[in-house]
Amino acid sequence: MVVAGRLDPLKGFDLAIEAVAALPADRRPTLVVAGEESVDYRDYPAELQALATSRGIGGGVRFVGPQSRADLAELLGSASVVAVPSHSETYGLVALEAAASGTPVVAAAAGGLREAVVDGVTGIVLRSRDPLVWADAIGRILQDPALAASLSTTARVRATGLSWAHSADALVAVYRSQLAVH
């Protein structure tokens, strides 16, 4: 399982650690944390490692630091699940990159993540910040290959259709429809 982004409390990586720790030990994935340390929160990586250790999964959490675009794409594509537990997200780029890689996403219902992930179709969107709710969603994907395959396929199709050209065409269509009305 992967979480990726700036190492900042706003990204909610503590929730990912808590959720993984809540999974039964025999079904618990390794959690890979990818991202650069935030200048404003230099102690956050150590706090996350301490949290993992206190929950008994210190050895099951790997911090891999910032990744190049190619390495991040490979990491996201090789993951069983990508979690995006952010408190706030303007666009949800990590969720879309994971989807384009064909990896199921479990995301918080925050900002752009509500558009980046279609609940039950391209991933799972959670309004709760309860680690047990997150563990349940992650566990469902890990334990149900048919669900994982379905989310992967539809997520990839949707994500590859969300290009800048597609977005520009959609915006032009909205303006044209408004001009036609007036």
N, C-alpha and C positions, 0 to 999 in steps of 0.2 A: 504494500500500500504506500502511496506517495502523498505528501503535502508539499507544495512548492510556493515560494513567494518570499518577499522581504521578511526577515526574522523580526517581527514586530507584534506586540500583543493584539493589535487590530486584526491580524490574520487568524487568530484563534487556534494556533497550533496546539495550545494546551488542551483544547477540546478533543483534538485528534488523538493525543496521547491518552487522555482519559477514556475515550471510546475504545481504543485498541486494548487498553488494560482491562476493560469491562468484558471483552470477549473471552470465551472459555480458552484456556491455555492451549488445548489441542487444536484450536481453529484460529489462533491468533497469528496474523501476518507480521512480518517485520515491517516497521514503519520507517520509511526513508523521508528525511526532512531535507529538502533542497532549497537553498536560498542564501542570500547575502545578509550578513549581520547589519541591522539598522544602526545608523550613527547615534540616534536618540535612545536606543535600547541595547547598549553593548552587553549588558548582563543577561539579556533574555535567553540566548542559547544555553547558558549555564543553568538558568532557572528551568528551562524545558528539560534538560538532562536530569536535573535534580528531581523534577516531577516524575519523570519516567522511572528513575531509580526508586523513588518512594512508593511507586505503584507496582514495583516488582518486575518492570519490563525494561530496565536500563540497558540490558544487553540486546534487546529487541528493537531499539531505536537507533538508526544510523543517521548522522549528520554529514551530508556530502558537500555542503557549501554551495556557492553559486555555480551554475552550469552554463556552458555555452548553449546556443540555440539548438545545435545538433545533439548535444548530450542530453539536454532537457527533453527534446522530442523522443530520444531513445528511452530515457527513463520513464516518461509518461506512457509510452507505448508498451513497455514491458511490465507495467504495474497491473495488479489485479483490480485495484480500485484507486481512484484519485479522490481525496477528500478536500473540499474547499470550505472550511468552517469559519470564514471571515465574518467579522461583525459588520463590515461595510465593504462593498465592492462596487466600483462605478461600472465596470464593463464585464468582468468575469473571464478575462483572457486565459487564465490557467484552466478553467473549466472547458473553454472552447478548444484549447490546445489538446487537452486530454481527450475530448470527444473526437477531434479530428484524428487522433492517434488510435481511436477505436477502444478507448478505455472507459468503463463505466464511472460515473461521477456521483458522489454524494455531496451536496452543497447546501449551505445555509440559505434561507430565503432572505437574502440581503441584496439590495440594489440590483445591479445588472445580472446577478446570478439567477434571478427569477426569469430572465429572458434567455440567458445562456443555456440553462438546463430546463427541459420540459419534464415536469414531474411525472414519473411512471412511464415515460416514453424514451427520453434520452438519458435519464439518470433519476436520482431521487433528491427532492428538495425538502429540506426539513425546517420547520418554523421553530422547533425546540432546540435548546442548547443543552439539553439533558444528555450526558454521555451514554446513558443506557439506550436512549432513543437512537442515537448515532450508531452505537454498537449493533443494535438490532438491524438497522438499514445496511450497514457494512456486512454484517453476518449473512443477511439474506442474499446479497450479491455473491459473496464468497461460497455459499453453500448451494446455490441454484445456478448451475451452468447455463440452463436455458434462459433464465432471466438475465444473466450477465451477457450472454450472446445477443439477446434481443436489444438490450440497452446499448451495447457496443455498436451494433449495426445501424440502428436508427440515429445514434449520436453522431457517428461518422458521416452519414448521409446529410444530416442537418448541418453539421459544422462546415462541411466542404461547400455547402450552398450559401454560407454566410460570408461571402467575400466582400471587399470594399466596393467592387463593381456592382454586386447584387444590392448592397445597401444604397448606393447612389441611385441605381435604377428605381428602387422602391420609393426613395424620397422624391425623385422626379415624377413618378406616377401619382403620388399624393398631390403634388403641386398642380399637375395637369388636371386631376379630377376637380380640384378647387377652382381652377381657371374655367373649366367647362361649366361649372355651376353658376359662376358669375358672368 
